Amino acid sequence: MDQKNKRLKKFRKDIALIENKLRGKRIVIVSGGFSEERKTSIESGDAVFAELKNKGFDVLKIDPKKDDINPIWRTDDVEVKW
């Protein structure tokens, strides 16, 4: 197996380990916001949200410009905030 294939195999193994650690946790994706990069943030947040949802994760997406994030940010119910 060449170096490229070894790195790819290790990368896939690392991703699987990360995904397993996140299973069963509530994940909040914060996207949008107030900056001039709002549109890009929403697009990337949507992509991350969709991918996690498709993989069966418990995920919620919020936009601080539209949503009050304080109740979500302060709760122990959310274990991963991104």
N, CA, C and O atoms as CSV, one atom per row, in Angstrom:
chain,resi,resn,atom,element,x,y,z
A,1,MET,N,N,0.860,-1.183,0.000
A,1,MET,CA,C,0.000,0.000,0.000
A,1,MET,C,C,0.904,1.243,0.000
A,1,MET,O,O,1.815,1.355,0.820
A,2,ASP,N,N,0.644,2.164,-0.919
A,2,ASP,CA,C,1.481,3.357,-1.001
A,2,ASP,C,C,1.095,4.385,0.078
A,2,ASP,O,O,0.079,4.231,0.756
A,3,GLN,N,N,1.903,5.412,0.223
A,3,GLN,CA,C,1.713,6.443,1.260
A,3,GLN,C,C,0.346,7.124,1.165
A,3,GLN,O,O,-0.306,7.371,2.179
A,4,LYS,N,N,-0.070,7.418,-0.045
A,4,LYS,CA,C,-1.353,8.106,-0.234
A,4,LYS,C,C,-2.505,7.244,0.288
A,4,LYS,O,O,-3.395,7.749,0.973
A,5,ASN,N,N,-2.492,5.977,-0.024
A,5,ASN,CA,C,-3.546,5.076,0.441
A,5,ASN,C,C,-3.493,4.888,1.957
A,5,ASN,O,O,-4.536,4.784,2.604
A,6,LYS,N,N,-2.286,4.845,2.528
A,6,LYS,CA,C,-2.150,4.728,3.982
A,6,LYS,C,C,-2.727,5.951,4.674
A,6,LYS,O,O,-3.427,5.825,5.679
A,7,ARG,N,N,-2.438,7.136,4.142
A,7,ARG,CA,C,-2.974,8.373,4.736
A,7,ARG,C,C,-4.493,8.420,4.623
A,7,ARG,O,O,-5.176,8.836,5.559
A,8,LEU,N,N,-5.017,7.997,3.486
A,8,LEU,CA,C,-6.464,7.983,3.287
A,8,LEU,C,C,-7.133,6.998,4.251
A,8,LEU,O,O,-8.179,7.302,4.824
A,9,LYS,N,N,-6.538,5.838,4.425
A,9,LYS,CA,C,-7.077,4.846,5.353
A,9,LYS,C,C,-7.070,5.383,6.781
A,9,LYS,O,O,-8.045,5.198,7.510
A,10,LYS,N,N,-5.986,6.047,7.193
A,10,LYS,CA,C,-5.899,6.635,8.531
A,10,LYS,C,C,-6.925,7.756,8.697
A,10,LYS,O,O,-7.559,7.869,9.747
A,11,PHE,N,N,-7.086,8.576,7.675
A,11,PHE,CA,C,-8.066,9.666,7.714
A,11,PHE,C,C,-9.475,9.102,7.932
A,11,PHE,O,O,-10.219,9.597,8.779
A,12,ARG,N,N,-9.833,8.083,7.178
A,12,ARG,CA,C,-11.168,7.478,7.312
A,12,ARG,C,C,-11.365,6.872,8.696
A,12,ARG,O,O,-12.450,6.967,9.269
A,13,LYS,N,N,-10.327,6.256,9.228
A,13,LYS,CA,C,-10.401,5.685,10.571
A,13,LYS,C,C,-10.598,6.792,11.609
A,13,LYS,O,O,-11.399,6.651,12.533
A,14,ASP,N,N,-9.861,7.894,11.446
A,14,ASP,CA,C,-9.989,9.027,12.375
A,14,ASP,C,C,-11.391,9.637,12.320
A,14,ASP,O,O,-11.960,9.976,13.357
A,15,ILE,N,N,-11.943,9.775,11.127
A,15,ILE,CA,C,-13.309,10.314,10.969
A,15,ILE,C,C,-14.310,9.402,11.665
A,15,ILE,O,O,-15.212,9.883,12.351
A,16,ALA,N,N,-14.161,8.102,11.497
A,16,ALA,CA,C,-15.076,7.147,12.142
A,16,ALA,C,C,-14.997,7.268,13.662
A,16,ALA,O,O,-16.023,7.192,14.339
A,17,LEU,N,N,-13.801,7.453,14.204
A,17,LEU,CA,C,-13.646,7.619,15.652
A,17,LEU,C,C,-14.340,8.892,16.143
A,17,LEU,O,O,-15.010,8.883,17.175
A,18,ILE,N,N,-14.176,9.973,15.402
A,18,ILE,CA,C,-14.822,11.239,15.768
A,18,ILE,C,C,-16.338,11.093,15.710
A,18,ILE,O,O,-17.041,11.519,16.626
A,19,GLU,N,N,-16.837,10.497,14.642
A,19,GLU,CA,C,-18.282,10.300,14.510
A,19,GLU,C,C,-18.829,9.458,15.652
A,19,GLU,O,O,-19.900,9.756,16.180
A,20,ASN,N,N,-18.116,8.419,16.036
A,20,ASN,CA,C,-18.574,7.567,17.138
A,20,ASN,C,C,-18.629,8.335,18.456
A,20,ASN,O,O,-19.528,8.113,19.267
A,21,LYS,N,N,-17.680,9.228,18.672
A,21,LYS,CA,C,-17.678,10.031,19.902
A,21,LYS,C,C,-18.845,11.023,19.924
A,21,LYS,O,O,-19.331,11.381,20.996
A,22,LEU,N,N,-19.293,11.467,18.751
A,22,LEU,CA,C,-20.392,12.440,18.680
A,22,LEU,C,C,-21.774,11.788,18.711
A,22,LEU,O,O,-22.763,12.463,18.996
A,23,ARG,N,N,-21.856,10.509,18.428
A,23,ARG,CA,C,-23.161,9.817,18.419
A,23,ARG,C,C,-23.823,9.946,19.787
A,23,ARG,O,O,-23.181,9.780,20.824
A,24,GLY,N,N,-25.108,10.243,19.768
A,24,GLY,CA,C,-25.864,10.354,21.011
A,24,GLY,C,C,-25.751,11.708,21.687
A,24,GLY,O,O,-26.391,11.939,22.713
A,25,LYS,N,N,-24.958,12.597,21.138
A,25,LYS,CA,C,-24.823,13.938,21.695
A,25,LYS,C,C,-25.645,14.915,20.871
A,25,LYS,O,O,-25.842,14.718,19.672
A,26,ARG,N,N,-26.114,15.950,21.509
A,26,ARG,CA,C,-26.846,17.007,20.797
A,26,ARG,C,C,-25.825,17.988,20.246
A,26,ARG,O,O,-24.975,18.484,20.985
A,27,ILE,N,N,-25.906,18.267,18.965
A,27,ILE,CA,C,-24.959,19.149,18.285
A,27,ILE,C,C,-25.706,20.376,17.786
A,27,ILE,O,O,-26.757,20.258,17.155
A,28,VAL,N,N,-25.159,21.555,18.072
A,28,VAL,CA,C,-25.748,22.799,17.578
A,28,VAL,C,C,-24.778,23.433,16.590
A,28,VAL,O,O,-23.606,23.647,16.900
A,29,ILE,N,N,-25.283,23.729,15.401
A,29,ILE,CA,C,-24.516,24.434,14.377
A,29,ILE,C,C,-24.954,25.891,14.428
A,29,ILE,O,O,-26.128,26.202,14.231
A,30,VAL,N,N,-24.005,26.777,14.692
A,30,VAL,CA,C,-24.284,28.214,14.700
A,30,VAL,C,C,-23.795,28.772,13.367
A,30,VAL,O,O,-22.609,28.689,13.051
A,31,SER,N,N,-24.710,29.337,12.593
A,31,SER,CA,C,-24.319,29.894,11.294
A,31,SER,C,C,-25.079,31.180,11.032
A,31,SER,O,O,-26.094,31.466,11.667
A,32,GLY,N,N,-24.573,31.936,10.099
A,32,GLY,CA,C,-25.208,33.220,9.775
A,32,GLY,C,C,-24.480,34.338,10.472
A,32,GLY,O,O,-23.387,34.737,10.071
A,33,GLY,N,N,-25.093,34.836,11.516
A,33,GLY,CA,C,-24.459,35.899,12.292
A,33,GLY,C,C,-24.645,37.266,11.670
A,33,GLY,O,O,-25.578,37.501,10.902
A,34,PHE,N,N,-23.734,38.167,12.020
A,34,PHE,CA,C,-23.889,39.583,11.686
A,34,PHE,C,C,-22.824,40.127,10.735
A,34,PHE,O,O,-22.915,41.280,10.314
A,35,SER,N,N,-21.835,39.339,10.395
A,35,SER,CA,C,-20.713,39.866,9.602
A,35,SER,C,C,-21.035,39.894,8.114
A,35,SER,O,O,-22.089,39.433,7.675
A,36,GLU,N,N,-20.107,40.442,7.360
A,36,GLU,CA,C,-20.275,40.489,5.898
A,36,GLU,C,C,-20.150,39.096,5.281
A,36,GLU,O,O,-20.462,38.910,4.104
A,37,GLU,N,N,-19.697,38.119,6.064
A,37,GLU,CA,C,-19.574,36.748,5.583
A,37,GLU,C,C,-20.804,35.903,5.919
A,37,GLU,O,O,-20.749,34.674,5.871
A,38,ARG,N,N,-21.898,36.558,6.254
A,38,ARG,CA,C,-23.129,35.893,6.669
A,38,ARG,C,C,-23.609,34.845,5.652
A,38,ARG,O,O,-23.934,33.717,6.022
A,39,LYS,N,N,-23.648,35.223,4.395
A,39,LYS,CA,C,-24.158,34.313,3.359
A,39,LYS,C,C,-23.310,33.041,3.290
A,39,LYS,O,O,-23.849,31.937,3.215
A,40,THR,N,N,-22.004,33.195,3.316
A,40,THR,CA,C,-21.105,32.039,3.272
A,40,THR,C,C,-21.276,31.184,4.516
A,40,THR,O,O,-21.263,29.956,4.435
A,41,SER,N,N,-21.436,31.829,5.668
A,41,SER,CA,C,-21.641,31.105,6.918
A,41,SER,C,C,-22.925,30.282,6.872
A,41,SER,O,O,-22.945,29.134,7.315
A,42,ILE,N,N,-23.980,30.857,6.343
A,42,ILE,CA,C,-25.253,30.135,6.220
A,42,ILE,C,C,-25.104,28.943,5.279
A,42,ILE,O,O,-25.585,27.849,5.574
A,43,GLU,N,N,-24.438,29.157,4.152
A,43,GLU,CA,C,-24.254,28.066,3.185
A,43,GLU,C,C,-23.441,26.924,3.784
A,43,GLU,O,O,-23.813,25.759,3.637
A,44,SER,N,N,-22.339,27.241,4.455
A,44,SER,CA,C,-21.524,26.173,5.041
A,44,SER,C,C,-22.246,25.525,6.216
A,44,SER,O,O,-22.161,24.311,6.401
A,45,GLY,N,N,-22.957,26.323,7.013
A,45,GLY,CA,C,-23.744,25.758,8.109
A,45,GLY,C,C,-24.818,24.822,7.616
A,45,GLY,O,O,-25.045,23.766,8.206
A,46,ASP,N,N,-25.487,25.199,6.528
A,46,ASP,CA,C,-26.505,24.339,5.927
A,46,ASP,C,C,-25.903,23.005,5.469
A,46,ASP,O,O,-26.503,21.946,5.654
A,47,ALA,N,N,-24.718,23.072,4.875
A,47,ALA,CA,C,-24.064,21.858,4.374
A,47,ALA,C,C,-23.674,20.932,5.530
A,47,ALA,O,O,-23.887,19.721,5.458
A,48,VAL,N,N,-23.108,21.499,6.587
A,48,VAL,CA,C,-22.721,20.694,7.753
A,48,VAL,C,C,-23.967,20.098,8.408
A,48,VAL,O,O,-23.989,18.916,8.750
A,49,PHE,N,N,-25.001,20.921,8.578
A,49,PHE,CA,C,-26.250,20.463,9.173
A,49,PHE,C,C,-26.835,19.292,8.378
A,49,PHE,O,O,-27.203,18.269,8.955
A,50,ALA,N,N,-26.919,19.442,7.073
A,50,ALA,CA,C,-27.497,18.400,6.223
A,50,ALA,C,C,-26.700,17.100,6.303
A,50,ALA,O,O,-27.277,16.015,6.386
A,51,GLU,N,N,-25.386,17.214,6.278
A,51,GLU,CA,C,-24.546,16.015,6.332
A,51,GLU,C,C,-24.711,15.292,7.667
A,51,GLU,O,O,-24.847,14.069,7.698
A,52,LEU,N,N,-24.700,16.041,8.764
A,52,LEU,CA,C,-24.875,15.418,10.073
A,52,LEU,C,C,-26.257,14.790,10.207
A,52,LEU,O,O,-26.395,13.685,10.731
A,53,LYS,N,N,-27.277,15.494,9.734
A,53,LYS,CA,C,-28.652,14.990,9.786
A,53,LYS,C,C,-28.764,13.693,8.974
A,53,LYS,O,O,-29.374,12.724,9.425
A,54,ASN,N,N,-28.172,13.685,7.781
A,54,ASN,CA,C,-28.204,12.487,6.925
A,54,ASN,C,C,-27.517,11.293,7.582
A,54,ASN,O,O,-27.871,10.143,7.322
A,55,LYS,N,N,-26.533,11.574,8.434
A,55,LYS,CA,C,-25.817,10.499,9.128
A,55,LYS,C,C,-26.492,10.119,10.442
A,55,LYS,O,O,-25.984,9.274,11.180
A,56,GLY,N,N,-27.636,10.738,10.738
A,56,GLY,CA,C,-28.411,10.336,11.906
A,56,GLY,C,C,-28.062,11.024,13.209
A,56,GLY,O,O,-28.452,10.553,14.277
A,57,PHE,N,N,-27.337,12.128,13.145
A,57,PHE,CA,C,-26.980,12.849,14.365
A,57,PHE,C,C,-28.141,13.712,14.848
A,57,PHE,O,O,-28.986,14.132,14.057
A,58,ASP,N,N,-28.173,13.971,16.155
A,58,ASP,CA,C,-29.150,14.879,16.765
A,58,ASP,C,C,-28.573,16.285,16.621
A,58,ASP,O,O,-27.708,16.685,17.399
A,59,VAL,N,N,-29.048,17.030,15.633
A,59,VAL,CA,C,-28.433,18.317,15.292
A,59,VAL,C,C,-29.495,19.406,15.175
A,59,VAL,O,O,-30.617,19.173,14.727
A,60,LEU,N,N,-29.098,20.597,15.593
A,60,LEU,CA,C,-29.953,21.778,15.544
A,60,LEU,C,C,-29.129,22.901,14.925
A,60,LEU,O,O,-27.936,23.022,15.201
A,61,LYS,N,N,-29.758,23.719,14.093
A,61,LYS,CA,C,-29.051,24.841,13.468
A,61,LYS,C,C,-29.687,26.140,13.944
A,61,LYS,O,O,-30.909,26.284,13.931
A,62,ILE,N,N,-28.852,27.082,14.364
A,62,ILE,CA,C,-29.363,28.379,14.793
A,62,ILE,C,C,-28.581,29.502,14.128
A,62,ILE,O,O,-27.425,29.336,13.738
A,63,ASP,N,N,-29.236,30.640,14.011
A,63,ASP,CA,C,-28.647,31.852,13.447
A,63,ASP,C,C,-28.780,32.947,14.507
A,63,ASP,O,O,-29.897,33.357,14.823
A,64,PRO,N,N,-27.670,33.426,15.058
A,64,PRO,CA,C,-27.748,34.422,16.126
A,64,PRO,C,C,-28.428,35.725,15.715
A,64,PRO,O,O,-28.857,36.492,16.576
A,65,LYS,N,N,-28.532,35.984,14.419
A,65,LYS,CA,C,-29.220,37.189,13.970
A,65,LYS,C,C,-30.736,37.020,14.101
A,65,LYS,O,O,-31.463,37.997,14.282
A,66,LYS,N,N,-31.205,35.771,14.007
A,66,LYS,CA,C,-32.644,35.499,14.051
A,66,LYS,C,C,-33.078,34.822,15.347
A,66,LYS,O,O,-34.206,35.021,15.797
A,67,ASP,N,N,-32.206,34.034,15.948
A,67,ASP,CA,C,-32.563,33.210,17.096
A,67,ASP,C,C,-31.859,33.698,18.361
A,67,ASP,O,O,-30.738,34.204,18.304
A,68,ASP,N,N,-32.522,33.542,19.490
A,68,ASP,CA,C,-31.907,33.830,20.785
A,68,ASP,C,C,-31.073,32.615,21.167
A,68,ASP,O,O,-31.618,31.562,21.499
A,69,ILE,N,N,-29.762,32.759,21.121
A,69,ILE,CA,C,-28.905,31.601,21.384
A,69,ILE,C,C,-28.637,31.382,22.872
A,69,ILE,O,O,-28.149,30.316,23.247
A,70,ASN,N,N,-28.935,32.344,23.717
A,70,ASN,CA,C,-28.619,32.203,25.136
A,70,ASN,C,C,-29.224,30.964,25.785
A,70,ASN,O,O,-28.500,30.249,26.478
A,71,PRO,N,N,-30.513,30.668,25.602
A,71,PRO,CA,C,-31.047,29.460,26.240
A,71,PRO,C,C,-30.359,28.183,25.756
A,71,PRO,O,O,-30.157,27.250,26.533
A,72,ILE,N,N,-30.004,28.145,24.490
A,72,ILE,CA,C,-29.350,26.965,23.931
A,72,ILE,C,C,-27.910,26.890,24.413
A,72,ILE,O,O,-27.425,25.814,24.761
A,73,TRP,N,N,-27.235,28.009,24.434
A,73,TRP,CA,C,-25.823,28.048,24.795
A,73,TRP,C,C,-25.600,27.689,26.256
A,73,TRP,O,O,-24.564,27.125,26.606
A,74,ARG,N,N,-26.551,28.008,27.101
A,74,ARG,CA,C,-26.384,27.802,28.545
A,74,ARG,C,C,-26.904,26.463,29.042
A,74,ARG,O,O,-26.671,26.115,30.200
A,75,THR,N,N,-27.587,25.718,28.225
A,75,THR,CA,C,-28.171,24.458,28.660
A,75,THR,C,C,-27.143,23.332,28.671
A,75,THR,O,O,-26.200,23.322,27.879
A,76,ASP,N,N,-27.340,22.404,29.567
A,76,ASP,CA,C,-26.475,21.214,29.607
A,76,ASP,C,C,-26.932,20.179,28.577
A,76,ASP,O,O,-26.245,19.187,28.331
A,77,ASP,N,N,-28.101,20.423,27.979
A,77,ASP,CA,C,-28.658,19.503,26.997
A,77,ASP,C,C,-27.816,19.457,25.715
A,77,ASP,O,O,-27.827,18.463,24.988
A,78,VAL,N,N,-27.099,20.533,25.455
A,78,VAL,CA,C,-26.268,20.611,24.251
A,78,VAL,C,C,-24.819,20.334,24.637
A,78,VAL,O,O,-24.236,21.043,25.458
A,79,GLU,N,N,-24.256,19.308,24.043
A,79,GLU,CA,C,-22.898,18.920,24.395
A,79,GLU,C,C,-21.855,19.391,23.388
A,79,GLU,O,O,-20.682,19.537,23.732
A,80,VAL,N,N,-22.272,19.629,22.150
A,80,VAL,CA,C,-21.346,20.079,21.121
A,80,VAL,C,C,-21.917,21.323,20.465
A,80,VAL,O,O,-23.024,21.299,19.927
A,81,LYS,N,N,-21.156,22.413,20.513
A,81,LYS,CA,C,-21.590,23.681,19.908
A,81,LYS,C,C,-20.540,24.067,18.883
A,81,LYS,O,O,-19.360,24.208,19.204
A,82,TRP,N,N,-20.986,24.236,17.639
A,82,TRP,CA,C,-20.040,24.514,16.563
A,82,TRP,C,C,-20.524,25.704,15.779
A,82,TRP,O,O,-19.874,26.117,14.818
